[in-house]
Amino acid sequence: MQEWAAHIISLTQEKLGEYPREDAEFVMFLPEAHILPARAALTDGSVIKLGSQSVHRMDTSPGGNFGAFTTNRTANAISEMGCEYTIIGHCEERNDKAGILAEAGLSDTAAINRILNAQIKAAQAAGLSVLYCIGEKSEEQHEWQKVLGEQLDIGLDGVDKESVVLGYEPVWSIGPGKIPADREYIVKIARFIKEKYGKISVVYGGGLKKENAGMLAAIPEIDGGLIALTRFTGEIGFYPDEYLEIISEYLGG
């Protein structure tokens, strides 16, 4: 896996470097902690930066907790691994926390947002920039403003918003057989977010792919997108060449 990650980084660094820095920012959010040593493949001044899948809500501190967080990755540890970014609040992470609460017979979305808020603060204290994901499920669509408003208000309470990028995930439209969110819906959500928080950057987290890259690039309120897989049919997976094709499509060739 480390060789695979290093291959992706080596392959894409040169190609991505062809784009002017003022036109685009590229971040490689690696999916597993055990492939983070692929940072060795990074070159000086690389356009690619490494990130982690979330961090623990607490961290080590001089004279305080020495690191008794077994099974959890702290922000300080992630930073020491060479990461500069972390993604917090992805729908899969939210589902995991909801599942834990459900085992205790609880359903409390506000509590989940408070935990994510603590994670954001821990990440920022360790010098990490944060991609904070929000999104509504199908059963929440009728009250999307309330759901997204809570995720924003609680999740971003007391954090440095200048080092946060928001990732919007229309959870209801993600997955095989589901109808993707259309331009009108995405614009509606992006405007809602920017009316609340002004200049904060918003990227589309429902999957940036070749089929929607041009459409998303044409939305002024959208500042980028998340590429999960590059191929969703046949031999499903992440293919570096296709990754570069998606970027080229988004940036207009």
C-alpha positions in Angstrom: 0.0 0.0 0.0 2.9 2.4 0.8 4.3 1.7 -2.7 0.9 2.4 -4.3 0.6 5.7 -2.5 4.1 6.7 -3.4 3.4 5.8 -7.0 0.4 8.1 -7.1 2.3 11.0 -5.6 5.3 10.6 -7.9 3.0 10.3 -10.9 0.9 13.3 -10.2 3.4 15.8 -8.8 4.9 16.6 -12.2 1.5 16.9 -13.9 -0.1 19.0 -11.2 2.9 21.2 -11.1 2.0 22.4 -14.6 -0.9 24.4 -13.2 -0.2 27.9 -11.7 -0.3 27.9 -8.0 -2.7 30.9 -7.9 -5.2 28.9 -10.0 -5.5 25.8 -8.0 -4.6 24.1 -4.8 -4.1 20.3 -4.7 -4.2 18.2 -1.6 -3.9 14.4 -1.4 -5.9 13.1 1.5 -4.6 9.6 2.0 -7.1 7.0 3.1 -5.2 5.0 5.7 -2.7 5.8 8.4 -0.4 3.0 7.3 0.3 4.6 4.0 1.3 8.0 5.4 5.0 7.1 5.1 4.5 7.7 1.4 5.5 11.3 2.2 9.0 10.2 1.4 7.9 10.4 -2.3 7.1 14.1 -1.9 9.5 16.5 -3.6 10.5 19.9 -2.3 7.8 22.4 -3.1 5.4 19.7 -4.2 1.8 20.8 -5.0 0.5 17.8 -3.2 0.1 17.9 0.6 -0.8 14.9 2.8 -3.7 14.6 5.1 -5.4 12.1 7.5 -8.9 10.8 8.0 -9.8 12.8 11.1 -8.1 13.0 14.4 -9.0 12.3 18.0 -10.8 14.9 20.0 -8.1 15.1 22.7 -4.3 15.3 22.4 -1.0 15.1 24.2 0.2 18.2 26.1 3.5 19.0 27.9 3.0 18.2 31.6 -0.4 16.8 30.9 -1.6 13.7 29.1 1.3 11.8 27.8 -0.7 10.1 25.1 -3.0 7.5 26.6 -5.3 7.4 23.6 -4.9 3.8 22.5 -6.4 3.1 19.0 -7.0 6.8 18.4 -4.8 9.0 16.2 -4.1 12.4 17.8 -3.5 15.5 15.9 0.0 15.9 17.2 0.9 12.4 16.0 -0.7 13.1 12.6 1.3 16.3 12.3 4.5 14.4 13.1 3.7 11.9 10.4 4.0 14.8 7.9 0.4 15.7 7.4 -0.8 19.3 7.0 -4.5 18.5 6.6 -7.2 16.4 8.1 -10.8 15.6 7.0 -13.4 15.7 9.8 -17.1 15.0 9.8 -17.3 12.9 6.7 -20.6 11.2 6.5 -19.0 7.8 7.2 -17.4 9.3 10.4 -20.8 10.8 11.4 -22.5 7.4 10.8 -19.9 5.7 13.0 -20.4 8.1 15.9 -24.2 7.8 15.5 -23.9 4.0 15.6 -22.0 4.2 18.9 -24.7 6.4 20.4 -27.4 4.1 19.1 -25.8 1.2 21.0 -26.5 3.2 24.2 -30.1 3.9 23.0 -29.3 7.5 22.1 -29.9 9.6 19.0 -28.3 13.0 19.4 -26.9 14.8 16.3 -25.9 17.8 18.4 -23.6 15.6 20.5 -22.0 14.3 17.3 -21.4 17.9 16.1 -19.9 18.8 19.5 -17.5 15.9 19.3 -16.5 17.0 15.8 -16.1 20.5 17.0 -13.6 19.2 19.6 -11.7 17.4 16.9 -11.5 20.5 14.7 -10.1 22.4 17.7 -7.5 19.7 18.4 -6.5 19.6 14.8 -6.0 23.4 14.6 -4.1 23.4 17.9 -1.6 20.9 16.2 -1.3 23.2 13.2 -3.5 21.2 10.8 -5.9 22.7 8.3 -9.3 21.1 8.3 -11.7 20.0 5.7 -15.0 19.9 7.6 -17.8 17.9 5.9 -21.5 18.5 6.3 -24.5 17.0 4.6 -28.1 15.8 4.9 -29.5 12.3 4.5 -32.6 11.5 2.5 -34.9 11.6 5.6 -33.4 15.0 6.5 -34.0 16.7 3.2 -37.2 18.3 4.2 -35.4 20.2 7.0 -32.0 20.6 5.3 -31.5 24.1 6.6 -31.9 23.0 10.2 -29.6 20.0 9.7 -26.9 21.8 7.9 -27.3 24.9 10.1 -26.7 22.8 13.2 -23.7 21.1 11.7 -22.2 24.5 10.8 -23.1 26.4 14.0 -22.0 23.7 16.5 -19.2 22.2 14.4 -17.5 25.6 13.8 -18.2 27.2 17.1 -15.1 28.8 18.4 -12.8 27.5 15.7 -10.5 29.5 13.3 -12.6 29.5 10.2 -9.7 30.8 8.1 -8.1 27.4 8.2 -11.3 25.5 7.5 -12.6 24.4 4.1 -16.2 23.1 4.0 -17.0 19.9 2.1 -20.7 19.6 1.2 -21.9 16.0 0.9 -25.5 15.4 -0.3 -25.6 12.1 1.5 -29.0 11.3 0.0 -27.5 11.3 -3.5 -24.3 9.3 -2.9 -24.1 5.7 -3.8 -25.0 3.2 -6.6 -28.5 3.7 -8.0 -29.0 7.1 -6.5 -29.8 10.3 -8.5 -26.9 12.8 -8.2 -27.6 16.2 -6.9 -28.1 18.6 -9.7 -26.6 22.1 -10.3 -29.6 23.9 -8.9 -29.5 22.0 -5.6 -25.8 22.4 -5.2 -26.0 26.1 -5.9 -28.8 26.4 -3.3 -26.7 24.8 -0.6 -23.4 26.6 -1.5 -25.2 30.0 -1.3 -26.8 29.0 2.1 -23.3 28.2 3.5 -21.7 31.4 2.1 -24.5 33.6 3.4 -23.8 32.3 6.9 -20.0 32.3 6.7 -19.0 34.7 3.9 -15.7 33.9 2.3 -15.3 30.4 3.6 -14.3 28.0 0.8 -16.8 25.3 -0.2 -15.9 22.2 -2.1 -18.3 19.6 -3.4 -18.0 16.3 -1.5 -20.6 14.3 -3.4 -17.9 13.1 -5.7 -15.9 15.1 -8.2 -15.7 13.0 -11.3 -15.3 13.4 -15.1 -19.1 13.4 -15.6 -19.7 16.4 -13.3 -16.4 18.3 -13.4 -17.4 20.8 -16.0 -20.7 21.5 -14.2 -19.1 22.0 -10.8 -16.4 24.2 -12.3 -19.1 26.5 -13.7 -20.6 27.2 -10.3 -19.1 30.4 -8.8 -20.0 29.4 -5.2 -18.1 26.1 -5.5 -14.3 26.3 -4.9 -13.3 22.7 -5.7 -14.3 19.1 -5.1 -13.3 15.8 -3.5 -12.2 12.9 -5.7 -13.0 9.6 -3.9 -12.8 7.0 -6.7 -12.1 7.7 -10.3 -14.0 4.7 -11.6 -17.4 3.6 -10.2 -18.2 0.8 -12.6 -16.3 -2.2 -13.9 -13.0 -2.4 -12.1 -14.0 0.1 -9.4 -11.0 2.0 -7.9 -8.7 5.0 -7.9 -6.5 5.3 -11.0 -3.9 8.1 -11.1 -4.2 8.7 -14.9 -8.0 9.1 -14.5 -7.4 11.4 -11.5 -5.4 13.7 -13.7 -8.1 13.6 -16.3 -10.7 14.7 -13.8 -8.5 17.6 -12.7 -7.9 18.7 -16.3 -11.6 18.6 -17.0 -12.4 20.7 -13.9 -9.8 23.3 -14.8 -10.9 23.5 -18.4 -8.3 21.3 -20.0 
